[in-house]
């Protein structure tokens, strides 16, 4: 998958876990490194989750931390509903 394909990965209404898995698959074949990966990941998130992450968390420096943050936020959000 090329960089253009990575840009197409979006969460939309997908569950967070599926979005993260799809993004990780796309990352393996891209040439992107940490900062550009994080920016593409944030761009692909559903707007509500992105807003909550920006409000709640301090910025992480690694894409793995972003994967963990979005998964944790989603888990807590589902439990509180």
N, C-alpha and C positions, 0 to 999 in steps of 0.2 A: 504494500500500500504506500503510495507516495504522500508527500506533504499535503497535496490537494485533497486526498481522501481523508486525512486526519482532520482537516477543516470541516468535513461533512459530518463528523461524529457529534451528535447532539442528543441531549437527554430527552427533551420534549416531555412526554408523559411516561417514559420508561422508569422503572424502579432504579434507584441509585446503583444498586449492585450490578444491574445489567449495563448501565451506562459506563461504570468504571471498567467492567470487563471488556466492553467493546473498545473503550479508549485505550486500554492496555494493549489490546491486540493491534490497534492502529499504530501505537507508539513503537512497537518492535520493528516496524518497517520504515519508520520515518527517520529523518536525519536531525530532528529537533533534539535539543538538550534542555536542561532544567527550566530556565526562565521562559523561553518560548512555549515549552510544553505546558507550563502552569497557565500561561495566558490563553492557550487554546482550550485547556481543560475548563477554565472559568467561563470562557465564551460559550462552550458547549452545554454548560449546566442550565438547568431550568432556572428561570429568573427568580423565583421565590427562594429556592435553596441558595443561589448565589448571594442574594441580598442578606439572608440569614447568616451565611458564613462571613460575609464582610462585616456585619454588625457585631457578631459574637466573638470571632476569632482574630487573633493577631496574625498577620501574614506569615505563612510558612515558606521555607526556602527550598523544600524539595517536593517533587511531584508525589512521592510516596506519602508525605505528610498530608498533602491535599486529598489523596485517595482516602486516607484514614479519617480526616476531618469530615468530609462529606458523608462518609458511611456512618460515623458516630452521630453526626447531626441528624441524619435521616432516622436512625434508630431511636434517638431521644424524642424526636418530633412524633414518630408513630406511636411511641409508648404514651405520650402525653395526650393523644387524641382520644 
